[in-house]
Every structure is written in C-alpha cells, then in structure tokens.
Amino acid sequence: MPDKSKTIAVICGGLSPEADVSRLSANRITPCLEEHYGRVVHLELDQTLPEQLIAQQVDVAFPVAHGPYGEDGRLQGLLDIMGVPYVGSGALASACSLDKVITKRLLQSAGIPMAKDRVVYHNECPDEAALDCVEQLGPKVIIKPSGQGSGIGVQFAMGYEDLKGKLKTGLQMDEKLLVEEFVTGKEITAGVLHLDDYQVLPVTEITTPDGAWYDYVHRYTPGLSDHVIPARISDEQYRRVQEIALKAHQILGCHDISRSDFIVPESGEPVFAELNNLPGMTPTSLFPDGARHAGISFEALICKLVDQALKRGETLRNGRDYWPIPKLDIRPS
C-alpha cells in the first residue's frame, strides 16, 4: 500500500535525445505519486544527481529517463551503488535491452523468430557493407542505430545506392548499425507487468491515420497514432506474441515492466523487433494503455510499481541468504 512517509524521486531528462519525452512521462506520473506518497521530487539526470539523492533523502527512485544514460544500465548501476531502490530493470538487463544487437543475439539463441540482419560497424567500408547487406537481406532494408529508442535514427533504404548513402550518414552518428530485411506486417506490441508474478498485458496493434511508419513524431504527437486493443491478428498469433513477450522479458532478466514490439505478417509467426525495458508513461504511451485494458488504472499501475521497488529495497536492507562463503585466513605470515 502507498506510504505517505516516503520520498519518491522522479528521474528524468539528461543527455539522451529522448530527454524531452522523459519529462512528459515525469509530468504525467507526478500527480499520482503526490496523491499517495509523502513527497515527490523531480531530479535531473546530470552530475548533481548523486548529491541530490542524498540531500533529498530519497526512499525510492522512479526513472523515466529514456534512451542512453537513463535506460542503458548506467543510471541503474549508480542507484545500485548508492543503495536506492528503483522502478524497473537492473543494470545488466537494461544494458542488454537497449542494445538492439545484443538483444537479438540473446533471444535468437532461444529460438525467438527475428528478421535476418547484418551489423555494420564504424570501421567498415560503407560501399562493401551495403553490397553485402543487399546480397544477404534483399534490396529493401531497415537501418537502426543499435542503442537508441523511440525510432530515433531509423532509416529505410531501397537498393544498393540508397543503402550506401544512408549507411554513411548513420555511421557518422553511431559506432554500429543494425541492418534488417524489411518485413511486411502489422506493428504490434505487448507489455509484461512483473510484480510478484508475471502478467502479460493485452496485445496492441498500432495504426497511423496516414499509414506512415510509427516514428518519433507519430509516437508522441496526440492524434497521429491509434492503439487497437485487442490487436486484429489471429488467435494463434496473439498467443505467440504474448508468449514471446514473456520469454524475452525473462531471458533478458527484466524486472517490473517491459514492452516487446513485433511485426506480424498476414499469416505465420510474429517477428520480434525489440524490447523496451523502461516503457514511456506519456499520454500517448502504449504500456499504460495495455494496463488499462487489463483493468489496471494508470494511478494503480504507478503505485504498484513504486510499492514493488520499495519492497525490493526492504529485502536488500534486511539482508538475504546467499551462497555460503568459506572463511579465509588472511593474517600476515
């Protein structure tokens, strides 16, 4: 149950390209927190964060700092070292989840269906890499930065010349790019709420009024996307999406929440695209919508997540059984 004696720090902003979006999430969750907990402070993800966490005597952190620094394990590692419990996945799961290449390699080994891909690195010749990609993946491909969220930096290419130019552009911004074959189908997502047990939320279909790809602008501009719940896919595809979303959450070691994205063709297996380990909480975000259709209000969702983090922190403070460690004789000889 919510505790009026607790101080909650909402951590947002920072150096990520998604800093403004993270502030939208922060502004949306704050009223819920203020109603149920003692004090709520907004802290910027910058060099003053450690001293602010101490000065504000924070009991639990609610990170909504999306993208690099806030979602890639760096913030989570800092909070772990400082002993501040927080909402969401730990450092390792966060680092693996934000890196699309690592996510794919871990999940491919578990047999999860994926689009064929080729990773292009900064030190490669774009001309040769483009030719190799076309030969391996076909003429139409999608190019993704390995460590960004919200569709930032994603490009589509058709044919060798187009791909070569876009690889050159992308490699000026990122050390490695994930190039995937273009898969046609519906854009589908499913969230996992992981508290004392796992709950896979209703599957959502994402549509855009102009038929455009679900890019950064369509994600965060009210009216430029619609969430169709339940998704209009076959019963078998629906079941598989939920099954894979849960499996991905578990394999990557996520806590509390995650949201997996898919492309689902007209028939056949859903194709896993990526996992978001710290889903947004803005007015247009998908995870809260899925929770609402599962009967969990936005306010209840936020409180459940904070209470889970508080419980996790209490367990750590009280200590827990661990593997027995042999005693060492370290006296000077």
C-alpha positions, 0 to 999 in steps of 0.5 A: 500500500502507498506510504505517505512517509516516503520520498519518491524521486522522479528521474528524468531528462539528461543527455539522451535525445529522448530527454524531452519525452522523459519529462512528459512521462515525469509530468504525467506520473507526478500527480499520482505519486503526490496523491499517495506518497509523502513527497515527490521530487523531480531530479535531473539526470546530470552530475548533481544527481548523486548529491541530490539523492542524498540531500533529498533523502530519497526512499525510492527512485522512479526513472523515466529517463529514456534512451542512453544514460537513463535506460542503458544500465548506467543510471541503474548501476549508480542507484545500485551503488548508492543503495536506492531502490528503483522502478524497473530493470537492473543494470545488466538487463537494461544494458542488454535491452537497449542494445538492439544487437545484443538483444537479438543475439540473446533471444535468437539463441532461444529460438525467438523468430527475428528478421535476418540482419547484418551489423555494420560497424564504424570501421567498415567500408560503407560501399562493401557493407551495403553490397553485402547487406543487399546480397544477404537481406534483399534490396529493401532494408531497415537501418537502426542505430543499435542503442537508441529508442523511440525510432530515433535514427531509423532509416529505410533504404531501397537498393544498393545506392540508397543503402550506401548513402544512408549507411554513411550518414548513420555511421557518422552518428553511431559506432554500429548499425543494425541492418534488417530485411524489411518485413511486411506486417502489422506493428504490434506490441505487448507489455509484461507487468512483473510484480510478484508474478508475471502478467502479460498485458493485452496485445496492441496493434498500432495504426497511423491515420496516414499509414506512415511508419510509427516514428518519433513524431507519430509516437508522441504527437496526440492524434497521429497514432491509434492503439487497437486493443485487442490487436486484429491478428489471429488467435494463434498469433496473439498467443505467440506474441504474448508468449514471446513477450514473456520469454524475452522479458525473462531471458533478458532478466527484466524486472517490473515492466517491459514492452516487446514490439513485433511485426506480424505478417498476414499469416505465420509467426510474429517477428520480434523487433525489440524490447523496451525495458523502461516503457514511456508513461506519456499520454500517448504511451502504449504500456499504460494503455495495455494496463488499462485494458487489463483493468489496471488504472494508470494511478494503480499501475504507478503505485504498484510499481513504486510499492514493488521497488520499495519492497525490493529495497526492504529485502536488500536492507534486511539482508538475504541468504546467499551462497555460503562463503568459506572463511579465509585466513588472511593474517600476515605470515 
